[in-house]
Structures are given as C-alpha cells and as structure tokens.
Amino acid sequence: MNKPEVILIAAISIDGFIAPADKKTLSSTAWTSKEDLHFFVKKSKEAGTLIMGSKTFETIGKALPERKMFVMTSQPERYASYEDPSLSFTKATAEEILADLSNQGCEKVALCGGSHIYSLFMQKGLVDRMFLTIEPFVFGEGIKLFSGKNEQKFELISQEKLNENGTLVLEYAKI
Ligand SMILES: NC(=O)c1ccc[n+]([C@@H]2O[C@H](COP(=O)([O-])OP(=O)(O)OC[C@H]3O[C@@H](n4cnc5c(N)ncnc54)[C@H](OP(=O)(O)O)[C@@H]3O)[C@@H](O)[C@H]2O)c1
C-alpha cells in the first residue's frame, strides 16, 4: 500500500500509561512537561497532518494551528458545528485515510492517540516510527499505550533527555 510515513507521538508514564486512571487528581498538564509540549508542537507541525480519535479530540476541543487534523469517529455528524477547514471528522478506515492522504501528496502523518487509535494502527502494522516521551511518573493503573495482542519489532534510533527531571524522548523505527 502506498501510504505516508506514520509517526506515532505519545507521552507515557514509566509504567506505560498515556493517562492516569483518575485525571482529576493528575491532569495531563500535571504529569507531562512543558518540554514535551514543545516537542509535540514541533514534531506535529513538521508532519503537518494529524490523525486522532474522537476522545482525544474532545480533550483538545479545537483545531491546532498550522496542522490539518483528521478525527476518527463513527459519528462525524456529531461534530457538524466545527467549521474550521483544517478539521475533518471521518468514519473512513485507517487504510482509507492513509490512501487519501497519499493521493493528496502527503508524505508524513502524526498519529496522536489515544489508546484506541494507537492500537488500531499498530495492529494493522501501519506505524513506521514512534516518538515516546517517558515522563518520570508511575500511575499503577490508567489507559495503556497499546491494548490487544501485538508483536512487532522496533529499533531504537535516538534518545534525548529533555529536562533536569529526566523526561526522555525515545525514537523507534520499525525494522
Ligand atoms: N499521553 C498522550 O500522549 C496521549 C495522547 C492522546 C490521548 N491521550 C489520552 O488518551 C485518552 C483517550 O484515549 P482513548 O483510547 O480512550 O480514545 P481515542 O483513541 O482518542 O478515541 C477513541 C474513539 O475514536 C472513535 N474510533 C475508534 N476507532 C475508530 C474507527 N476504527 N473508526 C472510526 N472511529 C473510531 C470512537 O469514538 P466515536 O464514538 O466517536 O465513534 C472511539 O471511542 C484521553 O484520556 C487522552 O487524554 C494521551
């Protein structure tokens, strides 16, 4: 399949969660660093096109500047009030979205979560590269990065320490 490079971007806890079980006591701004936010903005702008699930979109609630956003939902009509031309709400499959983007000349797309959408693309073998920001938190329980059986091999390409607290960004590419 001719498709853009799919780059998964996620912030995770040391124990592999993308969100704690109780977001009221530990909001995303409390456990992720400003350096990770800057990293996300830079990487997602480099890609220019973002794919995410409707639940993740609802935590953002708006278009992100200088990026096209494809929001996966079984009910696009629920989002009819959003008129920003950079936002598309779609019930197309992952493969259909990527094929459309490829036809439009898109070479790179950032996969921005959440767990459902990360898992969907991973299980279909569509993820080429991952940037995982490991924040120095342990949650014990929460929303896992991936769910379901899935065995794929990746190699570590780069590692970077973003701040004095020890926030790390690990870059992996599919072998
Ligand atoms: N730490 C991080 O980097 C990071 C990144 C992103 C998100 N998050 C967190 O992750 C959580 C959300 O993750 P999540 O797994 O619950 O939700 P999600 O992946 O953002 O969205 C799931 C929703 O997408 C729609 N969907 C799923 N598969 C679809 C398909 N094949 N076709 C069309 N629509 C589909 C469904 O909603 P409909 O009812 O609309 O069909 C589904 O409920 C939030 O707490 C968020 O803060 C963390």
The ligand as a Gaussian input file, in Angstrom:
#p B3LYP/6-31G(d) Opt

LIG

0 1
 N       -0.282000      10.830000      26.692000
 C       -0.541000      11.022000      25.416000
 O        0.363000      11.235000      24.591000
 C       -1.966000      10.989000      24.936000
 C       -2.226000      11.195000      23.583000
 C       -3.543000      11.134000      23.156000
 C       -4.557000      10.876000      24.053000
 N       -4.264000      10.696000      25.355000
 C       -5.342000      10.356000      26.312000
 O       -5.988000       9.173000      25.837000
 C       -7.342000       9.198000      26.241000
 C       -8.236000       8.887000      25.054000
 O       -7.857000       7.632000      24.524000
 P       -8.973000       6.565000      24.103000
 O       -8.284000       5.329000      23.676000
 O       -9.970000       6.476000      25.211000
 O       -9.725000       7.288000      22.907000
 P       -9.260000       7.747000      21.417000
 O       -8.381000       6.722000      20.810000
 O       -8.807000       9.166000      21.457000
 O      -10.684000       7.765000      20.676000
 C      -11.453000       6.584000      20.628000
 C      -12.737000       6.884000      19.868000
 O      -12.434000       7.039000      18.477000
 C      -13.527000       6.519000      17.718000
 N      -12.994000       5.402000      16.952000
 C      -12.213000       4.393000      17.376000
 N      -11.909000       3.536000      16.385000
 C      -12.494000       4.022000      15.285000
 C      -12.546000       3.604000      13.945000
 N      -11.945000       2.484000      13.532000
 N      -13.224000       4.360000      13.075000
 C      -13.850000       5.471000      13.464000
 N      -13.839000       5.929000      14.743000
 C      -13.177000       5.210000      15.644000
 C      -14.591000       6.029000      18.712000
 O      -15.426000       7.138000      19.037000
 P      -16.851000       7.502000      18.353000
 O      -17.855000       7.286000      19.422000
 O      -16.705000       8.946000      18.003000
 O      -17.044000       6.618000      17.181000
 C      -13.728000       5.730000      19.945000
 O      -14.448000       5.771000      21.143000
 C       -7.601000      10.568000      26.840000
 O       -7.549000      10.439000      28.258000
 C       -6.425000      11.395000      26.369000
 O       -6.100000      12.443000      27.262000
 C       -2.988000      10.732000      25.828000

